[in-house]
Amino acid sequence: MTNIGFIGLGNMGGPMAQNLVKAGFAVTAHDIVPQAVQKLAEAGATPAATTAETVKNADIVITMLPAGEHVETAYLGAGGILENAKPGALLIDCSTINAQTARQVAAAAKGKGFDMLDAPVSGGTAGAAAGTLTFIIGGDDAALERARPVLEKMGKNIMHAGKNGAGQVAKICNNMLLGVMMIGTAEALNMGAKNGLDPKTLSGIMAKSSGRNWALEVYNPMPGVMENVPAARGYEGGFGTDLMLKDLTLAQAAAEAGGAETPLGKAAREIYARHSADGHGKLDFSSIQKHFSGDA
């Protein structure tokens, strides 16, 4: 049986680890929130109090952490993963961070004899719970093939973007587009509503026209249009505004590093920054609808 050490049991990591337990893997789990560890232990995982304890017997180590600084600390810090993982363990970081940090950590891992993948995900909390995530991979082919049987228990699409760091670049390109697309969808629906159109009717029209997009058809930001989306429950849950802001900030850093012009990405970041400053940082990113409707 493959032993898995899983670190980071938040809104995404928790259900991902749950799916590994359901699939029959021996999962040892750690998080700074004791309740998250206890919840997974009740599902059949082995709780661990420290990073060292989590990884010492793991064949594969998976991390799902909030930001680059947390990844650096988890892997490179005293008492961290590289100091305590057993020889030959495969390391997989599913966090969304900047590509430079991903490459730095992977190089340090390689220096200590570990293969490592950056494997950020797309699909949100619903995809994490359903095991239908898309994994966007940076790393070597051989490491990916070794990881595939585990990743397949958490996601339905495994996309190889290139070498270490490439997964992160692809992920932030995707999320920059998603942020722009959600803003455009919210703008259009609000404009229609302000001019007397029913948002549900307008959504149906646009879904059959050239404006159709994922935000409109799957994750509609206007309350009353769809069930089982954050807009139907006061924008609670889902992918937070502050997380979208983080990804748009990463996208702007990547644009600057690569010399790419991203005027819409820059504008999206500014709009989400204002939305967060208005007190909506913890709400789902589709709550950007409030920014246009004036429903604060």
VEXKEZA-97296 format. One record per residue: x, y, z of N, C-alpha, C, O, CB in turn. Coordinates in steps of 0.2 Angstrom, whole numbers, padded with zeros to 4 digits, always signed. Glycine has a CB too. Layout:
VEXKEZA-97296
XYZXYZXYZXYZXYZ
...
END
This chain:
VEXKEZA-97296
+0004-0006+0000+0000+0000+0000+0004+0006+0000+0009+0007+0004-0005+0000+0006
+0003+0011-0004+0006+0017-0004+0005+0022+0002-0001+0023+0003+0005+0021-0011
+0010+0024+0005+0009+0028+0011+0009+0036+0008+0014+0038+0005+0014+0027+0016
+0004+0040+0010+0004+0047+0008+0004+0051+0014+0000+0050+0019-0002+0048+0004
+0009+0056+0014+0009+0062+0019+0005+0068+0016+0007+0070+0010+0016+0063+0021
+0000+0070+0019-0004+0076+0016-0004+0082+0021-0006+0081+0027-0011+0074+0015
-0001+0087+0019+0000+0093+0023-0004+0099+0020-0003+0101+0014+0007+0095+0024
-0009+0102+0024-0014+0107+0022-0021+0104+0020-0022+0102+0015-0011+0110+0015
-0025+0105+0025-0032+0102+0025-0037+0107+0025-0042+0107+0028-0033+0097+0031
-0036+0113+0021-0041+0118+0020-0047+0116+0016-0049+0110+0015-0038+0124+0018
-0050+0121+0013-0056+0120+0009-0055+0116+0003-0059+0112+0001-0059+0127+0006
-0048+0116+0000-0047+0111-0005-0043+0105-0003-0045+0099-0005-0042+0115-0010
-0038+0106+0001-0034+0100+0004-0038+0095+0007-0037+0089+0007-0028+0102+0008
-0043+0097+0012-0047+0093+0015-0050+0088+0011-0050+0082+0012-0052+0096+0020
-0055+0090+0007-0058+0085+0002-0054+0081-0002-0055+0075-0004-0063+0089-0002
-0048+0084-0004-0043+0080-0008-0040+0074-0004-0040+0068-0007-0037+0085-0011
-0039+0075+0002-0036+0070+0006-0041+0065+0008-0040+0059+0008-0033+0073+0013
-0048+0067+0008-0053+0063+0010-0054+0058+0004-0055+0052+0005-0060+0067+0011
-0053+0060-0002-0054+0056-0008-0048+0051-0008-0049+0045-0010-0054+0060-0014
-0042+0052-0006-0037+0047-0005-0038+0042+0000-0037+0036-0001-0030+0051-0004
-0041+0044+0005-0043+0039+0011-0048+0035+0008-0048+0028+0009-0046+0043+0017
-0053+0037+0004-0058+0033+0001-0056+0028-0004-0058+0023-0004-0064+0038-0002
-0050+0030-0007-0047+0026-0012-0043+0020-0009-0041+0016-0013-0043+0030-0017
-0042+0021-0003-0038+0015+0001-0031+0017+0002-0027+0012+0004-0039+0009-0004
-0029+0023+0001-0022+0024+0002-0021+0025+0010-0026+0027+0013-0020+0031-0001
-0015+0024+0013-0014+0025+0020-0011+0033+0020-0006+0034+0018-0008+0020+0022
-0016+0037+0023-0014+0044+0023-0013+0046+0030-0017+0045+0035-0021+0048+0020
-0007+0050+0031-0005+0053+0037-0006+0060+0035-0003+0063+0031+0002+0051+0039
-0010+0064+0040-0012+0071+0038-0010+0076+0044-0010+0074+0050-0019+0071+0037
-0008+0082+0041-0006+0087+0046-0009+0094+0044-0009+0095+0038+0001+0088+0047
-0011+0098+0048-0013+0105+0047-0012+0109+0053-0012+0106+0059-0021+0105+0044
-0012+0115+0053-0011+0120+0059-0018+0120+0062-0018+0123+0068-0008+0126+0057
-0023+0118+0059-0030+0119+0062-0032+0112+0065-0033+0107+0061-0035+0121+0057
-0032+0111+0071-0033+0104+0074-0039+0101+0072-0040+0095+0071-0033+0104+0081
-0045+0105+0071-0051+0102+0069-0051+0099+0062-0054+0094+0061-0056+0108+0069
-0047+0102+0058-0046+0099+0051-0043+0092+0051-0045+0088+0047-0042+0104+0046
-0038+0092+0055-0035+0085+0056-0039+0080+0059-0040+0074+0057-0028+0086+0060
-0043+0082+0064-0048+0078+0067-0053+0075+0062-0055+0069+0062-0051+0081+0073
-0056+0080+0058-0061+0078+0053-0058+0072+0049-0062+0068+0047-0063+0084+0049
-0052+0073+0046-0049+0068+0042-0048+0062+0046-0048+0056+0043-0043+0071+0038
-0046+0062+0052-0044+0056+0056-0051+0052+0057-0051+0046+0057-0042+0058+0063
-0056+0056+0057-0063+0052+0058-0065+0048+0052-0068+0044+0052-0068+0057+0060
-0062+0051+0046-0063+0047+0040-0058+0042+0038-0059+0038+0034-0062+0052+0034
-0053+0041+0043-0049+0035+0042-0041+0037+0041-0037+0032+0041-0051+0031+0036
-0039+0043+0041-0032+0045+0041-0029+0045+0047-0032+0044+0053-0032+0052+0038
-0022+0045+0047-0018+0045+0053-0016+0052+0055-0013+0055+0051-0012+0040+0053
-0018+0055+0061-0016+0062+0062-0009+0062+0064-0006+0058+0067-0021+0065+0068
-0006+0068+0062+0001+0070+0064+0001+0077+0067-0002+0081+0064+0005+0069+0057
+0005+0077+0072+0006+0084+0075+0011+0088+0072+0011+0094+0073+0008+0083+0082
+0016+0086+0068+0021+0089+0065+0022+0087+0057+0020+0082+0055+0028+0089+0069
+0026+0092+0054+0028+0090+0047+0032+0084+0047+0031+0079+0043+0031+0096+0044
+0037+0084+0051+0041+0078+0051+0038+0071+0052+0039+0066+0049+0047+0079+0057
+0033+0071+0057+0029+0065+0058+0025+0063+0052+0024+0057+0051+0025+0066+0064
+0023+0068+0048+0018+0067+0043+0022+0064+0037+0019+0059+0034+0015+0074+0040
+0028+0066+0036+0032+0063+0030+0037+0058+0031+0039+0055+0026+0035+0069+0027
+0038+0056+0037+0044+0052+0038+0043+0045+0035+0048+0042+0034+0045+0051+0046
+0037+0042+0034+0036+0036+0031+0032+0036+0025+0030+0031+0022+0032+0031+0036
+0031+0042+0022+0027+0043+0016+0031+0041+0010+0037+0044+0009+0025+0050+0016
+0028+0038+0005+0031+0037-0001+0030+0043-0006+0034+0044-0010+0027+0030-0005
+0024+0046-0005+0022+0052-0008+0020+0057-0003+0016+0056+0001+0016+0051-0014
+0023+0063-0004+0021+0069+0000+0017+0074-0004+0019+0076-0009+0027+0072+0004
+0011+0076-0002+0007+0081-0005+0006+0087-0001+0004+0086+0005+0000+0078-0007
+0007+0093-0003+0005+0099+0000+0000+0103-0003+0000+0104-0010+0012+0103+0001
-0004+0106+0001-0009+0111-0002-0010+0117+0003-0013+0117+0008-0016+0108-0003
-0006+0122+0001-0004+0128+0006-0006+0134+0003-0007+0135-0003+0003+0128+0008
-0007+0139+0007-0010+0146+0004-0006+0150+0000-0009+0153-0005-0012+0150+0010
+0001+0150+0001+0005+0155-0003+0012+0152-0003+0014+0147+0000+0004+0162+0000
+0016+0156-0007+0023+0153-0008+0027+0153-0002+0031+0149-0001+0026+0158-0013
+0026+0158+0003+0030+0158+0009+0029+0152+0013+0033+0149+0017+0029+0164+0013
+0022+0149+0013+0021+0143+0017+0024+0137+0013+0026+0133+0017+0013+0143+0017
+0024+0137+0007+0027+0132+0003+0035+0131+0005+0038+0126+0006+0026+0132-0004
+0038+0137+0005+0045+0138+0006+0047+0135+0013+0051+0131+0014+0048+0145+0006
+0043+0137+0018+0043+0135+0025+0042+0128+0026+0046+0124+0029+0039+0139+0030
+0037+0125+0023+0036+0118+0023+0041+0114+0020+0043+0108+0023+0029+0116+0020
+0044+0116+0015+0049+0111+0012+0056+0113+0014+0060+0108+0015+0049+0112+0004
+0058+0119+0015+0065+0121+0016+0066+0123+0023+0072+0123+0025+0066+0127+0011
+0061+0124+0027+0062+0126+0034+0065+0121+0039+0065+0115+0037+0056+0129+0037
+0067+0123+0044+0069+0118+0049+0064+0114+0051+0058+0116+0053+0072+0122+0056
+0065+0107+0052+0060+0102+0053+0055+0101+0047+0050+0098+0048+0056+0105+0059
+0057+0104+0041+0053+0103+0036+0053+0097+0032+0056+0092+0034+0054+0109+0031
+0050+0097+0026+0049+0091+0022+0056+0088+0020+0057+0082+0020+0045+0092+0016
+0060+0093+0017+0066+0090+0014+0071+0087+0019+0075+0083+0018+0070+0096+0010
+0070+0090+0025+0074+0087+0031+0072+0080+0033+0076+0076+0036+0075+0092+0037
+0066+0079+0032+0063+0073+0036+0059+0068+0031+0058+0062+0033+0057+0075+0040
+0058+0069+0025+0055+0064+0020+0060+0058+0019+0066+0059+0019+0054+0067+0013
+0057+0053+0019+0061+0047+0018+0064+0047+0011+0061+0049+0006+0057+0040+0019
+0070+0044+0010+0074+0044+0004+0069+0041-0002+0066+0036-0001+0080+0040+0004
+0069+0044-0007+0066+0042-0013+0058+0044-0013+0055+0042-0018+0066+0034-0013
+0056+0048-0008+0049+0050-0008+0048+0055-0014+0052+0058-0016+0047+0053-0002
+0042+0054-0017+0040+0059-0022+0036+0065-0019+0032+0064-0015+0035+0056-0028
+0038+0071-0021+0035+0077-0018+0030+0080-0023+0032+0082-0028+0040+0082-0015
+0024+0082-0021+0019+0085-0025+0016+0091-0022+0013+0091-0016+0014+0080-0027
+0018+0097-0024+0015+0103-0021+0009+0105-0026+0010+0107-0031+0020+0109-0021
+0003+0105-0023-0003+0107-0026-0005+0114-0025-0011+0117-0027-0009+0103-0024
-0001+0118-0021-0003+0125-0020-0002+0129-0026+0001+0127-0031+0002+0128-0014
-0006+0135-0027-0004+0140-0032+0000+0145-0030-0002+0149-0025-0011+0143-0034
+0006+0145-0032+0011+0150-0030+0015+0153-0036+0014+0151-0042+0016+0146-0025
+0020+0157-0035+0024+0160-0041+0028+0154-0043+0031+0150-0040+0027+0166-0039
+0030+0155-0050+0034+0150-0053+0041+0150-0051+0044+0144-0050+0034+0151-0061
+0044+0155-0049+0050+0156-0046+0051+0152-0040+0056+0148-0039+0052+0163-0045
+0046+0152-0035+0047+0149-0029+0046+0141-0031+0050+0137-0028+0041+0151-0024
+0042+0139-0035+0041+0132-0037+0047+0129-0040+0049+0124-0038+0035+0131-0042
+0051+0133-0044+0057+0131-0047+0063+0130-0041+0067+0126-0041+0060+0135-0052
+0063+0135-0037+0068+0135-0031+0067+0129-0027+0072+0126-0025+0067+0142-0027
+0061+0128-0025+0060+0122-0020+0061+0116-0024+0064+0111-0021+0052+0122-0018
+0059+0115-0030+0060+0109-0034+0068+0108-0035+0070+0102-0034+0057+0109-0041
+0072+0113-0036+0079+0113-0036+0082+0110-0030+0087+0106-0030+0082+0119-0039
+0080+0113-0024+0082+0111-0018+0080+0104-0017+0084+0100-0014+0079+0115-0012
+0074+0102-0019+0072+0095-0018+0077+0090-0022+0079+0085-0020+0065+0094-0020
+0078+0092-0028+0082+0088-0032+0089+0087-0030+0092+0082-0030+0083+0091-0039
+0092+0093-0026+0098+0092-0023+0099+0087-0018+0104+0085-0016+0100+0099-0021
+0093+0086-0015+0093+0081-0009+0090+0074-0012+0089+0070-0008+0089+0083-0004
+0090+0073-0018+0088+0067-0021+0081+0065-0022+0079+0060-0023+0091+0062-0017
+0076+0071-0021+0069+0070-0022+0067+0072-0029+0069+0077-0031+0066+0073-0016
+0062+0068-0032+0058+0071-0038+0053+0075-0035+0050+0074-0030+0056+0065-0042
+0051+0080-0039+0046+0085-0036+0042+0087-0042+0044+0089-0048+0048+0091-0032
+0035+0088-0041+0031+0091-0046+0027+0097-0043+0025+0097-0037+0025+0086-0048
+0026+0102-0047+0021+0107-0045+0015+0105-0049+0015+0104-0055+0023+0115-0047
+0009+0105-0045+0003+0102-0048-0003+0106-0045-0007+0104-0042+0002+0095-0045
-0003+0113-0047-0009+0117-0045-0015+0114-0048-0015+0111-0053-0008+0124-0047
-0021+0116-0045-0027+0113-0047-0032+0118-0050-0032+0124-0048-0030+0108-0042
-0037+0116-0054-0043+0120-0056-0049+0115-0055-0049+0109-0056-0042+0122-0063
-0054+0119-0053-0060+0115-0052-0064+0117-0045-0070+0115-0044-0059+0108-0052
-0061+0121-0041-0064+0123-0035-0066+0118-0030-0064+0112-0030-0070+0127-0037
-0069+0120-0025-0071+0116-0019-0075+0110-0021-0075+0105-0018-0074+0120-0013
-0080+0112-0026-0084+0106-0028-0080+0101-0032-0082+0095-0031-0090+0109-0033
-0076+0103-0036-0071+0098-0039-0067+0094-0035-0066+0088-0036-0067+0101-0044
-0065+0097-0029-0061+0094-0024-0065+0089-0021-0062+0083-0020-0058+0099-0019
-0071+0090-0019-0075+0085-0016-0077+0080-0020-0078+0074-0018-0081+0089-0013
-0079+0081-0026-0081+0076-0031-0075+0072-0034-0077+0067-0037-0085+0079-0037
-0069+0074-0033-0063+0071-0036-0063+0072-0044-0061+0068-0047-0064+0063-0035
-0065+0078-0046-0065+0079-0053-0060+0085-0055-0061+0088-0060-0072+0081-0055
-0055+0087-0050-0051+0092-0052-0047+0091-0058-0046+0086-0061-0046+0093-0046
-0044+0097-0061-0039+0097-0066-0032+0098-0063-0032+0103-0059-0041+0102-0072
-0028+0094-0064-0021+0095-0061-0017+0098-0067-0016+0095-0072-0018+0089-0058
-0013+0103-0066-0009+0106-0071-0002+0105-0068+0001+0109-0064-0011+0114-0072
+0002+0101-0072+0008+0098-0069+0014+0102-0072+0015+0103-0078+0009+0091-0071
+0019+0103-0068+0026+0105-0070+0031+0100-0067+0031+0099-0061+0028+0112-0068
+0035+0097-0071+0040+0092-0068+0042+0087-0074+0039+0088-0079+0037+0089-0062
+0046+0082-0072+0048+0077-0076+0043+0072-0078+0038+0071-0074+0054+0074-0074
+0043+0069-0084+0038+0064-0086+0038+0058-0081+0033+0056-0079+0040+0062-0093
+0044+0056-0079+0044+0050-0075+0041+0051-0068+0037+0047-0066+0051+0048-0074
+0042+0057-0065+0039+0059-0059+0031+0059-0060+0027+0057-0055+0042+0065-0056
+0029+0062-0065+0022+0062-0067+0019+0056-0067+0013+0054-0064+0020+0066-0073
+0022+0051-0071+0019+0044-0071+0019+0041-0064+0014+0037-0063+0023+0040-0076
+0024+0042-0060+0023+0039-0054+0018+0042-0049+0015+0039-0045+0030+0041-0050
+0016+0049-0051+0011+0052-0047+0004+0050-0049-0001+0051-0046+0012+0059-0047
+0004+0048-0056-0003+0048-0059-0008+0044-0055-0014+0046-0055-0002+0045-0066
-0006+0038-0053-0012+0034-0049-0015+0037-0043-0020+0036-0041-0009+0027-0047
-0011+0041-0040-0013+0045-0034-0017+0051-0037-0023+0052-0034-0007+0048-0030
-0015+0055-0042-0018+0061-0044-0025+0059-0047-0030+0063-0046-0014+0064-0049
-0025+0053-0050-0032+0051-0053-0037+0049-0048-0043+0049-0050-0030+0044-0057
-0036+0049-0042-0041+0048-0037-0043+0055-0034-0048+0055-0030-0038+0044-0031
-0040+0060-0036-0042+0067-0034-0045+0071-0040-0048+0076-0039-0037+0070-0031
-0043+0069-0046-0045+0073-0052-0046+0069-0058-0045+0063-0058-0040+0078-0053
-0050+0072-0063-0051+0068-0069-0047+0070-0075-0047+0067-0080-0059+0069-0071
-0044+0076-0074-0039+0079-0080-0032+0080-0077-0031+0083-0072-0042+0085-0083
-0027+0077-0080-0020+0078-0078-0016+0081-0084-0015+0077-0089-0017+0071-0075
-0015+0087-0084-0012+0090-0089-0005+0092-0088-0003+0095-0083-0016+0097-0091
+0000+0090-0092+0007+0091-0091+0009+0097-0095+0009+0098-0101+0011+0085-0094
+0011+0103-0091+0013+0109-0095+0020+0110-0097+0021+0113-0101+0011+0115-0090
+0024+0106-0093+0031+0106-0095+0036+0105-0089+0033+0101-0084+0033+0113-0098
+0041+0108-0088+0046+0107-0083+0044+0110-0076+0038+0114-0076+0053+0109-0085
+0047+0110-0071+0046+0113-0065+0044+0120-0065+0048+0124-0069+0051+0111-0059
+0039+0122-0063+0037+0129-0063+0031+0130-0069+0028+0135-0068+0042+0134-0064
+0031+0126-0074+0027+0127-0079+0019+0126-0077+0015+0129-0080+0028+0122-0085
+0018+0122-0072+0012+0121-0070+0009+0127-0067+0003+0129-0067+0011+0115-0065
+0013+0131-0063+0011+0137-0060+0010+0142-0065+0005+0146-0064+0016+0139-0055
+0014+0143-0070+0013+0148-0075+0006+0147-0079+0002+0151-0080+0018+0148-0080
+0005+0140-0080-0002+0139-0084-0008+0140-0079-0013+0143-0082-0002+0131-0086
-0007+0138-0073-0012+0140-0068-0014+0147-0068-0020+0149-0068-0011+0137-0061
-0009+0151-0067-0011+0158-0066-0013+0162-0073-0017+0166-0073-0005+0162-0063
-0011+0159-0078-0014+0161-0085-0021+0160-0085-0025+0164-0087-0010+0158-0091
-0023+0153-0083-0030+0151-0083-0034+0156-0078-0040+0158-0080-0031+0144-0081
-0031+0157-0072-0035+0161-0067-0036+0168-0069-0040+0171-0067-0032+0160-0060
-0031+0171-0072-0031+0178-0074-0037+0178-0079-0041+0183-0079-0025+0180-0078
-0038+0173-0084-0043+0173-0089-0050+0173-0085-0055+0176-0087-0042+0168-0094
-0050+0168-0080-0056+0167-0076-0058+0173-0073-0064+0175-0073-0055+0161-0071
-0054+0177-0070-0055+0183-0066-0058+0188-0071-0063+0192-0070-0049+0186-0063
-0055+0189-0077-0057+0194-0082-0064+0192-0084-0069+0196-0085-0052+0194-0088
-0065+0185-0085-0072+0182-0088-0077+0183-0083-0083+0185-0085-0071+0175-0090
-0076+0182-0077-0081+0183-0071-0083+0191-0071-0089+0192-0070-0079+0181-0065
-0078+0195-0071-0080+0202-0071-0084+0204-0077-0089+0208-0077-0073+0207-0071
-0082+0202-0083-0086+0203-0089-0093+0201-0089-0098+0204-0091-0083+0201-0095
-0094+0195-0086-0100+0191-0086-0105+0195-0081-0111+0197-0082-0100+0184-0083
-0102+0197-0075-0106+0201-0070-0108+0208-0073-0113+0210-0072-0101+0202-0064
-0103+0211-0077-0105+0218-0080-0111+0217-0085-0115+0221-0084-0098+0220-0084
-0110+0212-0089-0116+0211-0094-0122+0210-0091-0127+0213-0093-0114+0206-0099
-0122+0205-0086-0129+0204-0082-0132+0210-0079-0138+0211-0079-0128+0198-0078
-0127+0213-0076-0129+0219-0072-0132+0225-0077-0137+0228-0075-0124+0222-0068
-0129+0225-0083-0131+0230-0088-0138+0228-0090-0143+0232-0091-0126+0231-0093
-0139+0222-0091-0146+0219-0093-0151+0220-0088-0156+0223-0090-0145+0212-0095
-0149+0219-0082-0154+0220-0077-0156+0227-0076-0162+0229-0074-0151+0217-0070
-0151+0231-0076-0152+0239-0075-0157+0241-0081-0160+0247-0080-0146+0243-0075
-0157+0238-0087-0161+0240-0092-0167+0236-0093-0171+0235-0098-0157+0239-0099
-0169+0232-0087-0176+0229-0087-0176+0222-0089-0181+0219-0089-0180+0233-0091
-0170+0219-0091-0170+0211-0093-0170+0207-0086-0167+0209-0081-0165+0210-0097
-0173+0201-0087-0173+0196-0082-0166+0193-0082-0164+0190-0088-0179+0191-0082
-0162+0193-0077-0155+0190-0078-0155+0182-0080-0151+0180-0083-0152+0190-0071
-0160+0179-0078-0160+0172-0080-0162+0171-0087-0159+0167-0091-0166+0168-0076
-0166+0175-0090-0168+0175-0097-0162+0177-0101-0160+0174-0106-0174+0180-0098
-0158+0183-0098-0153+0185-0102-0147+0180-0102-0143+0179-0107-0150+0192-0099
-0146+0177-0096-0141+0171-0096-0142+0166-0101-0138+0163-0104-0141+0168-0089
-0149+0164-0102-0150+0159-0107-0149+0161-0114-0147+0157-0118-0157+0157-0106
-0150+0167-0115-0149+0170-0122-0141+0170-0123-0139+0168-0129-0152+0177-0122
-0137+0173-0119-0130+0173-0120-0127+0166-0120-0122+0165-0123-0127+0177-0114
-0130+0161-0116-0127+0155-0116-0128+0151-0123-0124+0147-0125-0130+0150-0111
-0133+0154-0127-0134+0151-0134-0131+0156-0139-0132+0155-0145-0141+0150-0135
-0127+0161-0137-0124+0166-0141-0117+0166-0141-0114+0162-0137-0127+0173-0140
-0114+0171-0144-0106+0171-0144-0103+0173-0138-0097+0173-0137-0104+0176-0150
-0107+0176-0133-0104+0178-0126-0104+0172-0121-0102+0173-0116-0109+0183-0123
-0106+0166-0123-0106+0160-0119-0099+0159-0116-0094+0160-0119-0108+0154-0122
-0099+0158-0109-0093+0156-0106-0094+0152-0100-0100+0151-0098-0089+0163-0104
-0089+0150-0096-0089+0145-0091-0093+0149-0085-0097+0146-0082-0082+0143-0088
-0091+0155-0083-0094+0159-0078-0101+0160-0079-0105+0159-0074-0091+0166-0077
-0103+0161-0085-0110+0162-0087-0114+0155-0086-0120+0155-0083-0111+0164-0094
-0112+0150-0088-0115+0143-0089-0115+0139-0083-0119+0135-0082-0113+0140-0095
-0109+0139-0079-0108+0134-0074-0108+0138-0067-0109+0135-0062-0101+0131-0075
-0106+0144-0067-0105+0147-0060-0107+0154-0060-0104+0159-0059-0097+0148-0059
-0114+0155-0062-0117+0161-0064-0117+0166-0057-0118+0164-0052-0124+0160-0066
-0114+0172-0058-0113+0176-0052-0120+0180-0050-0120+0183-0045-0108+0181-0054
-0125+0180-0054-0131+0183-0052-0136+0179-0048-0138+0174-0050-0135+0186-0059
-0138+0181-0042-0143+0177-0038-0149+0176-0042-0152+0180-0045-0144+0181-0031
-0152+0170-0041-0158+0168-0044-0158+0165-0050-0163+0163-0053-0162+0174-0044
-0152+0165-0053-0151+0162-0060-0150+0154-0059-0153+0150-0063-0145+0165-0064
-0145+0152-0055-0143+0145-0054-0144+0143-0047-0143+0147-0042-0136+0144-0057
-0145+0136-0046-0145+0133-0039-0138+0130-0039-0134+0129-0043-0150+0128-0039
-0136+0129-0032-0130+0126-0031-0124+0129-0033-0119+0126-0035-0130+0119-0034
-0124+0136-0033-0118+0140-0035-0118+0145-0029-0123+0146-0025-0118+0143-0042
-0112+0148-0028-0111+0153-0022-0116+0158-0022-0118+0161-0017-0104+0155-0022
-0118+0161-0028-0123+0166-0029-0130+0164-0026-0134+0169-0024-0124+0168-0036
-0131+0158-0025-0137+0155-0023-0137+0155-0015-0143+0154-0012-0139+0149-0026
-0132+0156-0012-0131+0155-0005-0127+0161-0002-0123+0160+0003-0128+0149-0003
-0128+0167-0004-0125+0173-0002-0118+0173-0003-0114+0177+0000-0126+0173+0006
-0116+0170-0008-0109+0170-0010-0104+0166-0005-0098+0168-0005-0106+0177-0012
-0107+0162-0001-0103+0159+0004-0100+0153+0001-0102+0150-0004-0107+0157+0010
-0094+0151+0003-0090+0145+0001-0087+0147-0006-0086+0152-0008-0095+0139+0000
-0085+0141-0009-0082+0142-0016-0075+0145-0016-0071+0143-0011-0086+0147-0020
-0073+0149-0021-0066+0151-0021-0066+0159-0019-0069+0163-0023-0063+0150-0029
-0063+0160-0014-0063+0167-0011-0061+0172-0015-0056+0172-0019-0060+0167-0005
-0064+0178-0014-0061+0184-0018-0054+0186-0016-0050+0187-0021-0065+0190-0015
-0052+0185-0010-0045+0186-0009-0040+0181-0012-0034+0182-0013-0044+0186-0001
-0042+0175-0013-0038+0170-0017-0038+0172-0024-0033+0171-0027-0042+0163-0016
-0043+0174-0027-0043+0177-0034-0038+0183-0034-0035+0183-0039-0050+0179-0036
-0039+0187-0029-0034+0193-0029-0027+0191-0029-0023+0193-0032-0036+0198-0023
-0026+0185-0025-0019+0183-0024-0016+0180-0031-0011+0182-0033-0018+0177-0019
-0021+0177-0035-0019+0174-0041-0018+0179-0046-0014+0179-0051-0024+0169-0044
-0022+0184-0046-0021+0190-0051-0015+0194-0050-0012+0196-0054-0027+0195-0051
-0013+0194-0043-0007+0197-0042-0001+0193-0044+0004+0196-0047-0006+0198-0034
-0001+0186-0043+0004+0182-0046+0004+0183-0054+0010+0183-0057+0002+0175-0044
-0002+0184-0057-0002+0184-0064+0002+0191-0066+0006+0191-0071-0009+0184-0067
+0001+0196-0063+0004+0202-0064+0012+0202-0063+0016+0205-0067+0001+0208-0060
+0014+0198-0058+0021+0197-0057+0024+0193-0063+0030+0194-0065+0022+0194-0051
+0020+0188-0065+0023+0184-0071+0023+0188-0077+0027+0187-0081+0018+0178-0072
+0018+0192-0078+0018+0196-0084+0024+0201-0084+0027+0202-0090+0011+0201-0084
+0025+0204-0079+0031+0208-0078+0037+0205-0080+0042+0207-0083+0031+0212-0072
+0038+0199-0077+0044+0195-0077+0045+0193-0085+0051+0192-0087+0044+0189-0073
+0040+0191-0088+0040+0189-0095+0039+0194-0100+0040+0193-0106+0035+0184-0096
+0038+0201-0098+0038+0206-0103+0031+0206-0107+0031+0208-0113+0043+0206-0107
+0026+0203-0104+0019+0202-0107+0015+0208-0105+0014+0210-0100+0016+0195-0105
+0011+0210-0110+0006+0215-0109-0001+0212-0107-0003+0208-0111+0005+0220-0116
-0003+0214-0101-0010+0211-0099-0014+0216-0096-0015+0216-0090-0008+0205-0093
-0016+0221-0100-0021+0226-0098-0027+0224-0095-0029+0227-0090-0022+0231-0103
-0030+0219-0097-0036+0217-0094-0035+0213-0087-0039+0214-0083-0040+0212-0099
-0029+0209-0087-0027+0206-0081-0026+0211-0076-0028+0210-0070-0021+0202-0082
-0023+0217-0078-0021+0222-0073-0027+0225-0070-0028+0227-0064-0016+0227-0076
-0032+0227-0075-0038+0230-0073-0042+0225-0068-0045+0227-0063-0043+0232-0079
-0042+0219-0070-0046+0214-0066-0043+0214-0059-0047+0213-0054-0045+0207-0069
-0036+0214-0058-0033+0214-0051-0035+0220-0048-0037+0220-0042-0026+0214-0052
-0036+0226-0051-0038+0232-0047-0045+0232-0045-0047+0234-0040-0037+0238-0052
-0049+0229-0049-0056+0228-0047-0057+0224-0042-0061+0225-0037-0061+0226-0053
-0054+0218-0042-0054+0213-0036-0051+0216-0030-0053+0215-0024-0051+0207-0038
-0046+0220-0030-0043+0223-0025-0048+0228-0021-0048+0228-0015-0036+0227-0027
-0052+0232-0025-0057+0236-0022-0062+0232-0019-0065+0234-0014-0059+0241-0028
-0064+0227-0022-0070+0223-0020-0068+0220-0013-0072+0219-0008-0071+0217-0025
-0061+0218-0012-0059+0215-0006-0059+0221-0001-0061+0219+0005-0052+0212-0007
-0056+0227-0003-0056+0232+0002-0063+0234+0004-0063+0237+0010-0052+0238-0001
-0068+0233+0000-0075+0234+0002-0078+0229+0007-0083+0230+0009-0079+0235-0004
-0074+0224+0009-0076+0220+0014-0078+0213+0012-0081+0209+0015-0081+0223+0018
-0077+0211+0005-0079+0205+0002-0074+0200+0001-0075+0195-0003-0083+0207-0004
-0068+0201+0004-0063+0196+0003-0064+0189+0005-0061+0185+0001-0057+0198+0007
-0068+0188+0009-0070+0181+0011-0075+0177+0007-0076+0171+0007-0071+0180+0019
-0079+0182+0003-0084+0179-0001-0082+0176-0007-0076+0178-0009-0089+0185-0002
-0086+0172-0010-0083+0169-0017-0082+0174-0022-0085+0180-0022-0089+0164-0019
-0077+0173-0026-0075+0178-0031-0081+0180-0036-0081+0185-0039-0070+0175-0035
-0086+0176-0037-0092+0178-0041-0096+0184-0037-0100+0186-0040-0097+0172-0042
-0094+0185-0031-0098+0191-0028-0096+0197-0031-0098+0203-0029-0096+0191-0020
-0091+0197-0036-0089+0203-0039-0096+0206-0042-0096+0212-0044-0084+0202-0045
-0101+0202-0043-0107+0205-0045-0110+0211-0041-0113+0216-0043-0113+0199-0045
-0108+0210-0034-0110+0216-0030-0107+0222-0032-0109+0228-0030-0108+0214-0023
-0101+0222-0034-0097+0228-0036-0101+0232-0041-0100+0238-0041-0090+0226-0039
-0104+0228-0046-0108+0232-0051-0115+0233-0049-0118+0239-0052-0107+0228-0057
-0118+0229-0046-0125+0230-0044-0126+0235-0038-0132+0238-0037-0128+0224-0042
-0121+0237-0035-0121+0241-0029-0124+0238-0023-0126+0242-0018-0125+0247-0031
-0125+0231-0023-0128+0228-0017-0122+0226-0012-0120+0220-0012-0131+0221-0020
-0120+0231-0008-0115+0230-0004-0117+0227+0003-0113+0225+0007-0112+0237-0002
END
